[in-house]
């Protein structure tokens, strides 16, 4: 059975919207000038390499699909893995997914994700994809949550947890300082 690992760049007040830019969010690109150093680069590399597949929401998928196919030369095996690995995009509006090895999951989100967990024997990596991550947390499908906390307070924007119907318990299993960023890793309490 697969294990869902959600990984997010977050502000100190929990905002995860548009850290790298894009969209109409007034704080888009809020990670600019904040470095996670060599340790952060190494962590993101190892995180991707351990994953069997990626599970993405439509907005994140479209951003990745626009950027990564042309970045293999400058990113080496990281870019090759991004492009070659199986990718699943949860969307009610996409009918086809053009990026290499991509499949659209357009049915019931929870049923589709549970089926994916049954089929994949390893890490299912969810990067960004705030709406999808909120849904997965709400329904206790995230097995591990990795938050890279950046030293900035934004005051507005989509937050990692949104409005949950019930409290969710996680256990802190690791913390690391990476340059200007703190990585907090949590495991869902069963």
Secondary structure, DSSP 4 states (H G I P E B T S, - for coil): --EEEEEEEEETT-B-TTTT--SS-TTTTTTTT---HHHHHHHHHHHHHHEEEEEEEHHHHHHHHHHGGG-HHHHHHHHHHHHHSEEEEE-SS-S---STTEEEE-S-HHHHHHHHHHH--SEEEEES-HHHHHHHHHTT--SEEEEEEES---SSS-BSS-S-SS---EEEEEEEEETTEEEEEEEE--
